[in-house]
Amino acid sequence: MTTNAQSPTPTTTFASVRVITDDVARLVAFYELVTGRAARWVTPAFAELASDRATLAVAGTETLAFFGDRLAEPSANRSVIIEWFVDDVDAEHDRLRDSVEVVEQVPTTMPWGNRSMLLRDPDGNLVNLFTPVSEAARDRFSPAT
């Protein structure tokens, strides 16, 4: 990859995180429940859940054929956490605790100022719902950032 060290602005824009799964409908249903957002289905094997800040794409394993077989493996993530900013993580915990199969961590205030709850999606990916509660954390997530 070539970079232009003299350019003061980035030449890239973050588009999305894509999760590969063996069951697109099941995973999309989970994220629709958690986020309260309807997915935009592009094909039966590809859907997106967009917010103002980022997009989560969910794709079936059959989409990997376009890139080469098995570049990604569904249900094998142990290094990425999918994070969603929410207005009130405690209210989200109350809403979701009986609907989500695995809650790894109930709402807890982190040293960096977020109140955070960790879930697992049906493929085992970690999902963090968080609310900034300290002044510094709220400043980091203000619309101006």
C-alpha positions in Angstrom: 0.0 0.0 0.0 1.3 3.4 -0.9 0.8 6.4 1.3 1.4 10.1 0.6 3.3 11.5 3.6 2.7 15.1 2.4 -1.1 14.8 2.3 -2.7 16.4 5.4 -6.0 14.5 5.0 -6.6 10.8 4.9 -7.5 9.3 1.5 -9.6 6.5 3.0 -13.0 6.5 4.7 -14.1 3.8 7.0 -17.0 1.9 5.4 -18.0 -1.1 7.5 -17.1 -4.2 9.4 -18.3 -7.4 7.7 -19.1 -10.5 9.7 -19.1 -13.8 7.8 -21.6 -16.3 9.0 -23.2 -19.7 8.0 -26.7 -18.2 8.9 -27.2 -14.7 7.7 -30.9 -14.5 8.6 -30.2 -15.6 12.2 -27.3 -13.1 12.7 -29.2 -10.2 11.1 -32.2 -11.0 13.4 -29.9 -10.8 16.4 -28.5 -7.4 15.4 -31.9 -6.0 14.5 -33.0 -7.0 18.0 -30.0 -5.6 19.7 -29.8 -2.3 17.7 -33.5 -1.7 17.1 -32.6 -1.0 13.5 -33.9 -2.7 10.4 -31.3 -4.3 8.1 -31.0 -3.3 4.5 -30.9 -6.6 2.5 -28.7 -6.3 -0.6 -29.0 -10.0 -1.5 -30.2 -13.0 0.5 -26.6 -13.5 1.5 -25.7 -9.9 2.4 -27.3 -7.3 4.7 -26.2 -4.1 6.3 -27.2 -2.4 9.6 -26.1 1.2 9.3 -25.9 3.9 11.9 -24.7 7.5 11.8 -21.2 6.4 12.7 -20.6 3.0 11.1 -22.1 0.1 9.3 -22.2 -3.6 10.2 -22.4 -5.9 7.2 -23.4 -9.5 7.6 -22.6 -11.9 4.8 -22.9 -15.6 4.1 -20.0 -17.9 3.5 -21.1 -18.1 -0.2 -19.9 -14.5 -0.7 -16.3 -15.6 0.0 -16.3 -17.4 -3.4 -15.7 -14.0 -5.0 -12.4 -13.6 -3.0 -11.2 -17.2 -2.8 -12.5 -20.0 -0.7 -12.4 -19.8 3.1 -10.5 -16.5 3.5 -12.7 -15.9 6.5 -14.1 -18.5 8.8 -17.5 -18.0 10.4 -17.9 -18.4 14.2 -14.1 -18.2 14.8 -13.5 -14.7 16.0 -11.6 -14.2 19.3 -10.0 -10.8 18.6 -12.7 -8.3 17.6 -15.5 -6.7 19.6 -18.4 -5.2 17.7 -19.4 -2.0 19.6 -22.6 -0.1 19.6 -23.1 3.3 21.3 -26.4 3.4 23.2 -28.2 6.1 25.2 -28.6 4.0 28.3 -26.8 0.7 28.7 -28.7 -0.2 31.8 -32.0 0.2 30.0 -30.6 -1.9 27.2 -29.6 -4.6 29.6 -33.1 -4.7 31.1 -34.6 -4.9 27.6 -32.3 -7.6 26.3 -31.4 -9.8 29.2 -34.2 -12.3 28.6 -33.9 -12.3 24.8 -30.1 -12.7 24.3 -28.7 -16.1 25.0 -25.2 -15.0 26.3 -24.6 -11.9 28.5 -20.9 -12.0 29.3 -20.8 -8.9 31.4 -23.7 -6.9 33.0 -23.4 -3.1 32.8 -20.2 -2.1 34.4 -18.4 1.3 34.5 -15.0 1.0 32.9 -11.9 3.0 34.0 -12.0 5.0 30.7 -15.5 6.3 31.5 -17.8 4.1 29.6 -20.6 2.0 31.1 -20.4 -1.2 29.2 -22.3 -4.5 28.7 -20.8 -7.5 26.8 -23.0 -10.0 24.9 -22.2 -12.8 22.4 -24.0 -12.9 19.1 -25.2 -16.3 17.9 -21.9 -16.9 16.2 -19.9 -16.2 19.4 -18.7 -12.7 18.4 -18.4 -10.3 21.4 -20.7 -7.4 21.2 -20.2 -4.3 23.5 -23.1 -2.0 24.2 -21.8 1.1 25.9 -22.8 4.6 27.2 -20.2 7.2 28.0 -20.8 8.3 31.6 -17.7 10.4 32.5 -17.3 13.9 31.2 -14.1 12.8 29.3 -15.9 9.8 27.7 -18.9 12.0 26.7 -16.5 14.5 25.1 -14.8 11.7 23.1 -18.2 10.7 21.6 -19.7 14.1 21.1 -21.0 14.8 17.5 -18.0 17.1 16.9 -15.5 14.2 17.0 
